[in-house]
Amino acid sequence: MSVMTRDFFLYLSKNKALNRAAQNWGGNIASGKIVGGLDFPSSVKFIKELNDYGLSVTVDHLGEFVTNKAVAIERAEECIRTIETIAAQKLDSQVSLKLTSLGLDIDDQLVYDHMTNILDTAEKHQIMVTIDMEDEQRCQKTLDIFKDFKSRYNYISTVVQAYLYRTEEDINELSSYKPFLRLVKGAYKESPTVAFPNKSDVDQNYKKIIKMHMLSGSYAAIATHDDAMIEYTKELAKEHNISKDQFEFQMLYGMRSQTQRELVKEGYKMRVYVPYGDDWYGYFMRRLAERPANIAFVLKGMTKK
Ligand SMILES: Cc1cc2nc3c(=O)[nH]c(=O)nc-3n(C[C@H](O)[C@H](O)[C@H](O)COP(=O)(O)OP(=O)(O)OC[C@H]3O[C@@H](n4cnc5c(N)ncnc54)[C@H](O)[C@@H]3O)c2cc1C
């Protein structure tokens, strides 16, 4: 895909008017295809369907770059309700969240208070909470917050992005925390001063960080739809006798569903990231930036299996 197409969709992903329009009239378009549902209760049936196929889940309440304190408080409360529902309904699901949805751009103390309440609940129910990684500007702060909570809580993990030059060093620095890390290529528009501009370099660095983290003995979540990266991970695990309970694959809801099930049949742990909520526009635009054919999810369902 051309860099121009990717940049165009990433530019659109920040358009506030289109975002509002999508929230107002687009919910039914997205529901059950790219997002679980417009709220958590309506997503539960999709999560149960995935669990029935042996697929684990992580749920994410859509919404990011929140600048209103009341909204950030509501997001934190929603997260706690979600963890409690997962526990009560015995769903095989973890939770993912974005720190900007909890108020990272408003006030650090707000984020600390919200994370404390969320992680107290997660610890009680033994449900993992993963802090998604957002754009590079917020990376250092996100890792600092992760490290602070990781020294006190068990059920917390975060994400590192292969497109950032800094990631190799971050993995080295994080290794003393024995972290559960999700490894991704990276989804935001970044400057070449901080991120590899060429896809081939990102792919090469992705392999490098997969190897580094898997050989460190800490749990790895390899979050990709790329067959080449999946094959690389399988071979690496075989070569170094890394057991299948030391890592998992992750994919987004609605993408490569058949491949997800095949990986389960082969005995691999496979987790599906199920976003829910009406704020799906930015998330969907980033998926189009990755692969314009993803429009097919909304227009007519799946393309390549
Ligand atoms: C579970 C999960 C969580 C994530 N969390 C974050 C996060 O916290 N922060 C962040 O920045 N990014 C996150 N991402 C997004 C990630 O950074 C990438 O932008 C995204 O996964 C696209 O990269 P890729 O590795 O899937 O493959 P790409 O490099 O986009 O594609 C490689 C090849 O894979 C195949 N392929 C890709 N998509 C499809 C598809 N839908 N159907 C069929 N074939 C396909 C194609 O052959 C394609 O050429 C997450 C991704 C996943 C899966």
The ligand as a Gaussian input file, in Angstrom:
#p B3LYP/6-31G(d) Opt

LIG

0 1
 C       -4.454000      -7.546000      19.062000
 C       -3.810000      -6.299000      18.522000
 C       -3.567000      -5.224000      19.375000
 C       -2.931000      -4.079000      18.887000
 N       -2.603000      -3.069000      19.761000
 C       -1.905000      -1.998000      19.299000
 C       -1.439000      -0.974000      20.183000
 O       -1.646000      -1.021000      21.397000
 N       -0.755000       0.071000      19.648000
 C       -0.482000       0.152000      18.299000
 O        0.163000       1.109000      17.863000
 N       -0.927000      -0.797000      17.447000
 C       -1.624000      -1.860000      17.905000
 N       -2.043000      -2.824000      17.021000
 C       -1.947000      -2.579000      15.551000
 C       -0.580000      -2.967000      14.999000
 O        0.394000      -2.052000      15.446000
 C       -0.585000      -2.964000      13.460000
 O       -0.860000      -1.654000      13.019000
 C       -1.591000      -3.902000      12.835000
 O       -1.664000      -5.116000      13.524000
 C       -1.210000      -4.174000      11.364000
 O        0.019000      -4.815000      11.279000
 P        0.149000      -6.390000      11.012000
 O        1.310000      -6.870000      11.818000
 O       -1.141000      -7.044000      11.353000
 O        0.449000      -6.613000       9.509000
 P        0.651000      -5.620000       8.253000
 O        2.081000      -5.218000       8.185000
 O       -0.385000      -4.545000       8.267000
 O        0.310000      -6.597000       7.086000
 C        1.225000      -7.631000       6.685000
 C        0.515000      -8.664000       5.837000
 O       -0.429000      -9.373000       6.648000
 C       -1.583000      -9.706000       5.891000
 N       -2.772000      -9.065000       6.480000
 C       -2.794000      -7.994000       7.281000
 N       -4.059000      -7.720000       7.657000
 C       -4.836000      -8.644000       7.056000
 C       -6.227000      -8.897000       7.063000
 N       -7.080000      -8.161000       7.754000
 N       -6.673000      -9.943000       6.323000
 C       -5.829000     -10.672000       5.637000
 N       -4.498000     -10.502000       5.595000
 C       -4.014000      -9.488000       6.302000
 C       -1.355000      -9.172000       4.492000
 O       -0.782000     -10.205000       3.718000
 C       -0.339000      -8.076000       4.715000
 O        0.440000      -7.809000       3.599000
 C       -2.623000      -3.991000      17.501000
 C       -2.864000      -5.074000      16.663000
 C       -3.429000      -6.219000      17.145000
 C       -3.644000      -7.377000      16.204000

